[in-house]
Amino acid sequence: MAHYQTQSIPTGKFLSMSANLLHRAFIEANRTSAKQAFRELSGGGTVPIASVRMEDDSTVHFRVALDHSEFRGRLNYGAFRASLATLLANIAGALREEKAVSTFAGDGGEDSMIFGISAVTVEEGTPSVMVLGADMGAPGAGVLLRLMYLDPAQFEQQQVADSGSDADPAGENG
């Protein structure tokens, strides 16, 4: 019977490790293997990207999945790669500036989270928003990194609401 141990990794360290693994799998990798992985992801599959030896000598398997149900337009490898490169750059920038990164509960239960760093790209005049989530899963199942496209309309509405908050609703300054 296998023995599994749970350990906690600080958010910044986990994000750094995840970003590096995604970079290696899709940005540094040769175009043929990266496109093949993208085809598997866009078809609804998961792709193993690494097995990482932790400080306690345990091994954690990382896989990646893609939810592109909210992507507007036709998703191709170029659009995916642009979104991912922007997301990885934004994660690196937040970590470099030591910004606190918000996390939100994901759909997968208590062991599922979405990180509050997004990547906005525009393809053929249509904006797309990508975020990174993670499902820690059952012990021994490894980590599933989830790249997700969010509905860009929710951010447009938020932007309109935020720009209206600059007004002085109580009229105290006028």
C-alpha positions as a LaTeX table, in Angstrom:
\begin{tabular}{lrrr}
\hline
Residue & $x$ (\AA) & $y$ (\AA) & $z$ (\AA) \\
\hline
Met1 & 0.00 & 0.00 & 0.00 \\
Ala2 & 1.41 & 3.39 & $-1.00$ \\
His3 & 1.96 & 6.04 & 1.63 \\
Tyr4 & 1.18 & 9.62 & 0.61 \\
Gln5 & 2.22 & 12.74 & 2.41 \\
Thr6 & 0.71 & 16.18 & 2.07 \\
Gln7 & 2.89 & 19.23 & 2.21 \\
Ser8 & 2.21 & 22.92 & 1.92 \\
Ile9 & 4.09 & 25.10 & $-0.54$ \\
Pro10 & 3.93 & 28.90 & $-0.29$ \\
Thr11 & 1.86 & 30.45 & $-3.09$ \\
Gly12 & 4.80 & 32.33 & $-4.60$ \\
Lys13 & 6.98 & 29.24 & $-4.75$ \\
Phe14 & 4.16 & 27.15 & $-6.22$ \\
Leu15 & 3.41 & 29.81 & $-8.86$ \\
Ser16 & 7.08 & 30.10 & $-9.76$ \\
Met17 & 7.42 & 26.34 & $-10.12$ \\
Ser18 & 4.21 & 26.08 & $-12.16$ \\
Ala19 & 5.17 & 28.95 & $-14.46$ \\
Asn20 & 8.59 & 27.43 & $-15.07$ \\
Leu21 & 7.07 & 24.03 & $-15.90$ \\
Leu22 & 4.56 & 25.60 & $-18.31$ \\
His23 & 7.29 & 27.70 & $-19.91$ \\
Arg24 & 9.44 & 24.64 & $-20.47$ \\
Ala25 & 6.52 & 22.62 & $-21.87$ \\
Phe26 & 5.12 & 25.22 & $-24.27$ \\
Ile27 & 7.51 & 28.14 & $-24.81$ \\
Glu28 & 10.96 & 26.52 & $-24.71$ \\
Ala29 & 9.83 & 23.23 & $-26.24$ \\
Asn30 & 10.22 & 22.66 & $-29.95$ \\
Arg31 & 7.22 & 23.83 & $-31.95$ \\
Thr32 & 6.17 & 20.32 & $-33.02$ \\
Ser33 & 5.90 & 18.92 & $-29.49$ \\
Ala34 & 4.30 & 22.11 & $-28.14$ \\
Lys35 & 1.67 & 22.05 & $-30.91$ \\
Gln36 & 1.03 & 18.36 & $-30.29$ \\
Ala37 & 0.47 & 19.08 & $-26.58$ \\
Phe38 & $-1.82$ & 21.98 & $-27.50$ \\
Arg39 & $-3.91$ & 19.72 & $-29.77$ \\
Glu40 & $-4.32$ & 17.26 & $-26.90$ \\
Leu41 & $-5.35$ & 20.07 & $-24.54$ \\
Ser42 & $-7.74$ & 21.73 & $-26.97$ \\
Gly43 & $-9.40$ & 18.34 & $-27.50$ \\
Gly44 & $-10.19$ & 18.15 & $-23.78$ \\
Gly45 & $-7.28$ & 15.98 & $-22.69$ \\
Thr46 & $-4.62$ & 16.48 & $-20.08$ \\
Val47 & $-0.90$ & 16.48 & $-20.77$ \\
Pro48 & 1.78 & 15.37 & $-18.28$ \\
Ile49 & 4.44 & 18.07 & $-18.14$ \\
Ala50 & 6.82 & 17.07 & $-15.35$ \\
Ser51 & 7.60 & 14.99 & $-12.31$ \\
Val52 & 9.18 & 17.15 & $-9.63$ \\
Arg53 & 11.28 & 15.88 & $-6.76$ \\
Met54 & 10.33 & 17.83 & $-3.64$ \\
Glu55 & 12.57 & 18.80 & $-0.73$ \\
Asp56 & 11.42 & 15.75 & 1.25 \\
Asp57 & 12.43 & 13.46 & $-1.67$ \\
Ser58 & 8.82 & 12.78 & $-2.63$ \\
Thr59 & 7.84 & 13.10 & $-6.27$ \\
Val60 & 4.88 & 15.17 & $-7.49$ \\
His61 & 3.52 & 14.66 & $-11.00$ \\
Phe62 & 2.29 & 17.78 & $-12.81$ \\
Arg63 & $-0.26$ & 17.66 & $-15.61$ \\
Val64 & $-1.94$ & 20.49 & $-17.47$ \\
Ala65 & $-5.47$ & 20.93 & $-18.84$ \\
Leu66 & $-7.11$ & 23.71 & $-20.84$ \\
Asp67 & $-10.63$ & 25.09 & $-20.51$ \\
His68 & $-11.29$ & 27.18 & $-23.59$ \\
Ser69 & $-15.10$ & 27.19 & $-23.37$ \\
Glu70 & $-15.08$ & 30.98 & $-22.81$ \\
Phe71 & $-12.60$ & 31.76 & $-25.59$ \\
Arg72 & $-14.19$ & 34.01 & $-28.21$ \\
Gly73 & $-13.40$ & 33.11 & $-31.80$ \\
Arg74 & $-11.37$ & 30.20 & $-33.10$ \\
Leu75 & $-8.62$ & 29.06 & $-30.77$ \\
Asn76 & $-5.42$ & 28.10 & $-32.55$ \\
Tyr77 & $-1.91$ & 27.37 & $-31.34$ \\
Gly78 & $-0.70$ & 30.93 & $-32.00$ \\
Ala79 & $-3.48$ & 32.49 & $-29.91$ \\
Phe80 & $-2.93$ & 29.96 & $-27.12$ \\
Arg81 & 0.82 & 30.54 & $-27.10$ \\
Ala82 & 0.36 & 34.34 & $-27.02$ \\
Ser83 & $-2.06$ & 34.04 & $-24.07$ \\
Leu84 & 0.25 & 31.68 & $-22.22$ \\
Ala85 & 3.36 & 33.80 & $-22.83$ \\
Thr86 & 1.52 & 36.88 & $-21.54$ \\
Leu87 & 0.24 & 34.99 & $-18.48$ \\
Leu88 & 3.73 & 33.67 & $-17.67$ \\
Ala89 & 5.20 & 37.18 & $-18.04$ \\
Asn90 & 2.52 & 38.59 & $-15.73$ \\
Ile91 & 3.16 & 35.86 & $-13.14$ \\
Ala92 & 6.92 & 36.51 & $-13.33$ \\
Gly93 & 6.34 & 40.26 & $-12.92$ \\
Ala94 & 4.09 & 39.78 & $-9.88$ \\
Leu95 & 6.61 & 37.43 & $-8.27$ \\
Arg96 & 9.54 & 39.73 & $-9.05$ \\
Glu97 & 7.69 & 42.68 & $-7.47$ \\
Glu98 & 6.74 & 40.42 & $-4.54$ \\
Lys99 & 3.07 & 41.31 & $-4.93$ \\
Ala100 & 0.54 & 39.42 & $-2.86$ \\
Val101 & $-1.31$ & 37.08 & $-5.22$ \\
Ser102 & $-5.00$ & 36.55 & $-4.55$ \\
Thr103 & $-6.35$ & 33.04 & $-4.84$ \\
Phe104 & $-9.95$ & 32.08 & $-5.42$ \\
Ala105 & $-11.74$ & 28.80 & $-4.82$ \\
Gly106 & $-12.06$ & 26.77 & $-8.00$ \\
Asp107 & $-14.85$ & 24.48 & $-9.10$ \\
Gly108 & $-12.96$ & 21.37 & $-7.98$ \\
Gly109 & $-13.62$ & 21.69 & $-4.24$ \\
Glu110 & $-11.35$ & 22.76 & $-1.41$ \\
Asp111 & $-8.18$ & 21.56 & $-3.13$ \\
Ser112 & $-8.88$ & 23.65 & $-6.22$ \\
Met113 & $-7.81$ & 27.27 & $-6.67$ \\
Ile114 & $-7.51$ & 30.00 & $-9.27$ \\
Phe115 & $-4.70$ & 32.54 & $-9.06$ \\
Gly116 & $-5.57$ & 36.23 & $-9.34$ \\
Ile117 & $-3.15$ & 37.00 & $-12.16$ \\
Ser118 & $-4.60$ & 37.27 & $-15.65$ \\
Ala119 & $-3.40$ & 37.67 & $-19.21$ \\
Val120 & $-5.39$ & 39.76 & $-21.65$ \\
Thr121 & $-4.64$ & 39.27 & $-25.33$ \\
Val122 & $-6.49$ & 40.39 & $-28.44$ \\
Glu123 & $-6.95$ & 38.14 & $-31.46$ \\
Glu124 & $-8.69$ & 39.58 & $-34.53$ \\
Gly125 & $-10.08$ & 42.45 & $-32.44$ \\
Thr126 & $-11.54$ & 40.18 & $-29.76$ \\
Pro127 & $-10.09$ & 40.18 & $-26.24$ \\
Ser128 & $-9.34$ & 36.97 & $-24.36$ \\
Val129 & $-8.53$ & 36.54 & $-20.68$ \\
Met130 & $-6.46$ & 33.57 & $-19.48$ \\
Val131 & $-5.81$ & 32.59 & $-15.86$ \\
Leu132 & $-4.05$ & 29.73 & $-14.13$ \\
Gly133 & $-5.70$ & 27.42 & $-11.67$ \\
Ala134 & $-4.55$ & 24.30 & $-9.87$ \\
Asp135 & $-6.25$ & 21.18 & $-8.56$ \\
Met136 & $-4.23$ & 19.42 & $-5.91$ \\
Gly137 & $-6.43$ & 16.34 & $-6.18$ \\
Ala138 & $-6.35$ & 13.24 & $-4.08$ \\
Pro139 & $-3.06$ & 12.21 & $-2.46$ \\
Gly140 & $-0.84$ & 10.58 & $-5.03$ \\
Ala141 & $-2.81$ & 12.02 & $-7.96$ \\
Gly142 & $-0.37$ & 14.88 & $-8.43$ \\
Val143 & $-1.16$ & 18.44 & $-9.44$ \\
Leu144 & $-3.37$ & 19.39 & $-12.35$ \\
Leu145 & $-2.56$ & 22.89 & $-13.62$ \\
Arg146 & $-5.61$ & 24.39 & $-15.31$ \\
Leu147 & $-5.20$ & 27.05 & $-17.95$ \\
Met148 & $-8.59$ & 28.70 & $-18.33$ \\
Tyr149 & $-10.07$ & 31.33 & $-20.56$ \\
Leu150 & $-12.59$ & 33.52 & $-18.76$ \\
Asp151 & $-15.47$ & 35.45 & $-20.30$ \\
Pro152 & $-13.92$ & 38.84 & $-21.15$ \\
Ala153 & $-17.32$ & 40.55 & $-20.82$ \\
Gln154 & $-17.20$ & 40.21 & $-17.02$ \\
Phe155 & $-14.05$ & 42.33 & $-16.99$ \\
Glu156 & $-15.54$ & 44.97 & $-19.29$ \\
Gln157 & $-18.48$ & 45.36 & $-16.90$ \\
Gln158 & $-16.12$ & 45.54 & $-13.94$ \\
Gln159 & $-14.03$ & 48.19 & $-15.71$ \\
Val160 & $-17.15$ & 50.32 & $-16.32$ \\
Ala161 & $-18.17$ & 49.93 & $-12.67$ \\
Asp162 & $-14.63$ & 50.78 & $-11.49$ \\
Ser163 & $-14.45$ & 53.91 & $-13.64$ \\
Gly164 & $-17.76$ & 55.06 & $-12.14$ \\
Ser165 & $-16.35$ & 54.67 & $-8.63$ \\
Asp166 & $-14.06$ & 57.65 & $-9.23$ \\
Ala167 & $-17.10$ & 59.88 & $-9.00$ \\
Asp168 & $-18.04$ & 61.29 & $-5.62$ \\
Pro169 & $-21.45$ & 59.69 & $-5.09$ \\
Ala170 & $-22.15$ & 61.52 & $-1.84$ \\
Gly171 & $-21.21$ & 64.88 & $-3.31$ \\
Glu172 & $-18.88$ & 65.58 & $-0.41$ \\
Asn173 & $-16.19$ & 67.24 & $-2.55$ \\
Gly174 & $-18.35$ & 69.57 & $-4.52$ \\
\hline
\end{tabular}
